[in-house]
Structures are given as C-alpha cells and as structure tokens.
Amino acid sequence: MSTDFDDDVEDAEAPKSKSQLKRDMHALQALGEELVNLSPEQFKKFELPETLHDAVVEARRIHGRGALKRQLQYVGRMMRNVDPAPIREKLDALRGQSRQAAAQLHRIERWRDRLLEEGDHVLEELVAQHPDVDRQYLRQSVRNAGKEKLANKPPRSARLLFRYLRELMEEKK
C-alpha cells in the first residue's frame, strides 16, 4: 500500500539522468564563458571564490583555441562548486545596463537627427527640457552639419553635436 507521501519521497530521491547532468554542466560552462568574456571593469564587480576567479583570469589570458577550450571546461568544473544564481543575476543586471545605455544612445541620436532635419522648433523643445543648453552652439552645430552634408564632407559637426547632446543628457541623470 503506497501513499502519496511515499511517491513524493521517491521522486525527490530519483537521480538525474545522464543527459540532464550533461545539460547542467554545459550550462555552467556557458556561464563561466560569459564571465571570461566580460570587460575587465565588469569582471571586477563579481565576488568569486579564489579558485574560480583565478581560473577565469587564466582563461582571459589564453589565446590558443585548444588551450582555451580546456580552460573553459576547467572553469565549468569550478562553477559546480559555486551557487550560480547570484552570478546569473549579476550578469542579467549587466545586460540590462547595456540595454539601457543603448536605448539612451538611440534617444540622443533621435534628438540629433530631429535637430538636423526639423530645425528651430525642435531646438525650442530641447531648451524646454534642458534649460542650461547653449542655444548658440547648437544652432551653429546644426548649420555646420547641414553645410557638410551638402558638400559631401565627413559629418564632423554632426558628431560634435551628438557628443554635446550626450553630455547634456548625462548631466541630467
């Protein structure tokens, strides 16, 4: 006579299949590879156990394909001894920050393009949102960018305008 409780205990004790274990190991190795591919500034934000940290640093140093593959497998083995949840959360947060940064750049590009295409009424909108804007510099940059475009010259003024807008919008944060 088996009860529901006995079935739950048996399910909880059932070993993982060999395929599932392999999938888990490959997932940990991929997570380790993401750590290896981070920029140095981003990697500094992670607090890892010393052995894992050293393995990732070593993998970042290696350039040979075979050696790098072996080192990534080693990083994956080291990941088995660590709780991967906090690492995944921090990586997700970093990806979110990069998405936010990309969205900010797109907003700045739209402002620049609108200034170049539509002119003064867009400038007034920008001044309404950012009262400390240098109107004269913006008008001059827009005018110079238009001249460069007509003369088929490199868009130096448009780049300068973009930089100015980026600085302006980052100050607001």
C-alpha positions as a printed Julia matrix, in Angstrom:
173×3 Matrix{Float64}:
  0.0    0.0     0.0
  1.67   3.18   -1.27
  0.64   6.64   -0.18
  1.08   9.94   -1.96
  3.78  10.83    0.55
  5.82   7.78   -0.44
  5.6    8.75   -4.12
  6.87  12.26   -3.37
  9.84  10.89   -1.43
 10.72   8.53   -4.28
 10.52  11.37   -6.85
 12.7   13.63   -4.73
 15.36  10.93   -4.41
 15.35   9.94   -8.09
 18.77  10.62   -9.59
 19.1   12.99  -12.54
 19.55  11.4   -15.9
 22.95  11.42  -17.52
 21.62  13.74  -20.22
 20.32  16.2   -17.63
 23.64  16.19  -15.81
 25.41  16.98  -19.1
 22.97  19.81  -19.85
 23.58  21.26  -16.38
 27.36  21.04  -16.82
 27.19  22.71  -20.25
 25.02  25.48  -18.78
 27.59  26.08  -16.04
 30.39  26.09  -18.59
 28.48  28.64  -20.7
 28.01  30.78  -17.6
 31.74  30.57  -16.95
 32.41  31.54  -20.55
 30.25  34.64  -20.1
 32.43  35.57  -17.12
 35.54  35.13  -19.26
 34.11  37.4   -21.99
 33.27  40.3   -19.66
 35.25  43.51  -19.84
 37.81  43.97  -17.04
 35.64  46.66  -15.39
 32.59  44.41  -15.42
 34.54  41.41  -14.15
 35.79  43.39  -11.13
 32.18  43.66   -9.93
 31.96  39.9    -9.34
 32.94  38.42   -6.0
 34.01  34.88   -6.84
 35.79  32.2    -4.83
 39.53  32.43   -5.32
 39.89  29.22   -7.36
 37.11  30.23   -9.77
 38.45  33.79  -10.0
 41.94  32.52  -10.82
 40.58  30.07  -13.42
 38.61  32.86  -15.15
 41.61  35.23  -15.09
 43.76  32.48  -16.61
 41.16  31.81  -19.33
 41.12  35.53  -20.2
 44.88  35.34  -20.74
 44.84  32.29  -23.05
 44.52  32.79  -26.81
 45.11  29.29  -28.24
 41.9   27.52  -29.24
 42.63  24.14  -27.69
 44.08  25.56  -24.5
 41.18  28.0   -24.16
 38.67  25.18  -24.61
 40.36  23.13  -21.88
 40.48  26.15  -19.58
 36.77  26.87  -20.18
 36.0   23.26  -19.26
 38.02  23.78  -16.1
 36.06  26.96  -15.34
 32.88  24.92  -15.82
 34.13  22.35  -13.29
 34.93  25.13  -10.82
 31.4   26.52  -11.35
 29.97  23.25   -9.99
 31.25  24.21   -6.53
 29.56  27.62   -6.59
 25.93  28.7    -6.41
 25.33  30.01   -9.96
 22.18  32.0    -9.11
 23.94  35.18   -7.87
 26.29  35.11  -10.86
 23.35  34.77  -13.27
 21.54  37.66  -11.54
 24.56  39.93  -11.77
 25.11  39.03  -15.46
 21.43  39.77  -16.17
 21.8   43.13  -14.43
 24.86  43.94  -16.54
 22.96  43.05  -19.72
 20.13  45.3   -18.58
 22.54  48.19  -18.06
 23.94  47.76  -21.54
 20.39  47.75  -22.96
 19.64  50.95  -21.07
 22.84  52.53  -22.37
 21.93  51.55  -25.94
 18.44  52.99  -25.5
 19.96  56.25  -24.21
 22.24  56.45  -27.27
 19.24  55.9   -29.55
 17.35  58.73  -27.81
 20.33  61.05  -28.31
 20.59  60.03  -31.98
 16.89  60.81  -32.47
 17.36  64.27  -30.94
 20.35  64.93  -33.19
 18.53  63.73  -36.3
 15.45  65.8   -35.45
 17.62  68.89  -34.9
 19.32  68.38  -38.26
 16.08  67.71  -40.15
 13.47  69.91  -38.46
 15.46  72.85  -37.11
 14.45  75.58  -34.65
 11.16  74.26  -33.26
 12.98  71.08  -32.13
 15.62  73.32  -30.56
 12.85  75.01  -28.51
 11.64  71.57  -27.34
 15.18  70.71  -26.27
 15.56  74.02  -24.42
 12.26  73.36  -22.62
 13.62  70.02  -21.33
 17.19  71.25  -20.74
 17.21  74.97  -19.84
 21.02  75.05  -19.46
 21.56  74.23  -23.16
 23.85  76.52  -25.21
 21.46  77.66  -27.96
 24.1   79.45  -29.99
 26.4   76.42  -30.05
 23.52  74.14  -31.04
 22.37  76.41  -33.88
 25.92  76.75  -35.15
 26.48  72.97  -35.0
 23.22  72.28  -36.85
 24.1   74.85  -39.52
 27.64  73.46  -39.96
 26.33  69.88  -40.15
 23.91  70.92  -42.9
 26.71  72.56  -44.87
 28.92  69.49  -44.5
 26.12  67.25  -45.73
 25.53  69.4   -48.82
 29.27  69.48  -49.57
 29.55  65.66  -49.09
 32.12  66.15  -46.35
 32.55  63.85  -43.33
 29.9   64.59  -40.66
 32.29  66.19  -38.15
 29.76  68.73  -36.88
 27.04  66.1   -36.56
 29.42  64.07  -34.37
 30.23  67.1   -32.26
 26.51  67.78  -31.92
 25.95  64.2   -30.79
 28.73  64.49  -28.18
 27.29  67.73  -26.87
 23.8   66.22  -26.61
 25.19  63.13  -24.86
 26.99  65.27  -22.27
 23.86  67.36  -21.81
 21.59  64.34  -21.31
 24.06  62.56  -18.99
 24.26  65.65  -16.75
 20.5   65.44  -16.28
 20.78  61.94  -14.73
